[in-house]
Amino acid sequence: MTRIIAGRAGSLPLEVPTEGTRPTSDRVRESLFGALESADALVGAAVCDLYAGSGALGLEALSRGAASAELVEKSPGAAAAAQRNAMRVLKTLDGGVRARVHCMTVQAYLASARGPFDLVFLDPPYNLGETELTNALAAAAALLATEGIIVVERARRSPEPDWRTAGLHALRARAYGDTTLWWGQTHAEGRDGS
């Protein structure tokens, strides 16, 4: 069973789509969100969860203090599950936070989205091609706030994301079994590092 791990909606169960998604394990989410809290990257954050599936990453961020979450999922069944999960989480929270589900491709969403986002989760299917990943990463990076963070979740055997093409710098990488989380960040002084 997938659930919200901690925060104001902690222990709330989440509906997981029956097919077409690969939920992030509780162990990986717990480590990820512990690190994000240590980096003070959650409270008041505007979050975008790309390839959202059940919405677990974006909704966990809301539970732990983020102000808003945009959940992007192209599968109608998964987007419907994410919408139901979002409604349950929002009922648990004390108002003032917002979650919206967008049933569309990541490319279509990023072409029309308005940032800035403080935190972006990019958790594509493991079989997503490197060119598609780099394109999504660059488009998402253009919507980041100054010192915004993108977390990319991929198979451990996948190459590191192309941060330079996206105008970002690598922040950290952690492996958990077959999963690796890579963090990238915008430069405080500007995208070109100057």
N, C-alpha and C positions, 0 to 999 in steps of 0.2 A: 504494500500500500504506500502510495506517495502522499506526503503531508507537508504542511508548512512546519518547518523545524522549530523556529523560535520567533520571538517578538510578540506583538499584540495579538496576532492570529495563530500563535504557536499551537501545534498539534491538530490544526484543522485539516481533515482529509481532503485530498484533491482528486478529482476525476481524471483518469488518464485515458486518452484515446486508445482504442483497442488495436489499431494498426497504423503504420506510417510514421510513428514517432519513436524517439529513443530518449526516454526520460533520464535526466541527470540524476545519478544515485544520491541518496540522502547523505552518504559519507562525503561525496564530492561537494555537494551544496553546503554542508556544514563547514567544511574547510574553506571553501570560497567565501562564504559570508562572514566567517570569523575574520578572515584576512581583510575583507572590505570594511568591516566595522573597525578593525585596528587602524586602517588607513583613513578613517573618518570619511568614507566615500558614500555613505547611505543616507544619513539624516538630511531631509529636505531635498534629496536628489530627484532630478527628472531622469527617468529610466526608460530605455527602449529595449525590448526583448524580441530579437529577430529569430525566426524559425522557432516560435514560442512553444509549439506543441500544447501541453496542458496549461502553459503560462506559469509554471512553478518558479522559474527564476525571477521574473518580474513581480510576481505576487509575494514571494519571499522578501524581496526588497521593500515592498510596501509594508509588510508586517514589521520590518525592522526600521522603519522610519522614513522611507522615501516618500516624496510628495505625490508623484505621479508615475504611471507605467503605461507605456504603449506596447501592446502585445500583437505581434505580426505573425500570422500563420495562414498559409495558402489552402490547407486542407479544410473543407467546410466542416467535416466531423470534428476535427481537432479544434478548430476555431470555436465551434459551438460548445465544446467541453471547456475551453479556456474562458468563454463568456460566463458559463455557469460557475466556474471556479472563482472568477473575478467578483461576481455578485455575492457569493458566500463570504469571500474575504472582506469585501467592502462593508458588508453588514456587521462584521466583527470589529471593524476599525471605527474610530470616533470621528467620522466625517472629515472634511478638509483634504482628503486624498482622492485621487482619481485613477481609474483604470479604463482603458479603451482597447477593444479587440478589433483588429483590422484583418478581415479575411481577404488576403491578396498576397501576391508574391512579394518577397523582400525587395526585389528590384523596383517593382511598381511603387511600393510604399516609400522607399528611399528617394525616388525621383520627385515625389511631391511633399515629403515630410518637412516640417519646420522644427528646427531645433531651438536653442541648443539643448543637448542632452549631457548630463553629467556622467552617466554610466550607460554603456551599451553592452548587452549580452549578444554574442553572435555564436549560436550553437547549431550549425547546419548539420544536415545528414552527413554521416561519415563519407558517403560516396560523392559529395559535392566536389566538382573539379576545382583545381587550384586557381584557374583563371576566374571562375565565377566567385570564388572566395575572395580573391584579391579585389575584384570589382566591387563586391558588397562591402568589403572593409574600407576601401577608399571612399565610397559614397557615405558610409556611416561616419567615417572620420570627419568628413566635411560638415557634419551636424553636431560635432562635439563642442562642448564648452571648453574654455581655457583650462588646461590640466584635467580634462575629461578622460575617462578610462574606458577602454574597450576590452572585454574579456572574451577570448575565442576558445571554444571547447572543440577539440578534435581528437581523433584516434592518436594514440601514442606514436604510431609509425608515420604519421603525417609530418610534412616539413613545417618548420616555423612559419607563421604568416609573414608576408612581405610588408613589414612595417614602413619601410622607407617610401615605397610607392604610395602608401596612404598618408604620408606626411607625419608619421608617428614614430615614437621610439619605444623599444622593448623595455618593459618594466620588470617583469618576472615571468617565470615558467615553473609549473609544478605538475608532476605526473602522479596519477592515482590509478594503479592497475593499467587498463588499456586506454585510459583517458588522460589527456594533457590539457591543462588550462594555461593559456598564454595571455598575458596582460600587456596592452600597449597604451600609451598616453600621449596626449598633445603636449607640445612644448610650452612652458609657461611664457616664454618670450615671443612666441609666434611659431607658425607651422614650419618655417624654413630653418628654425634653430638660431636665427640671428637676433 
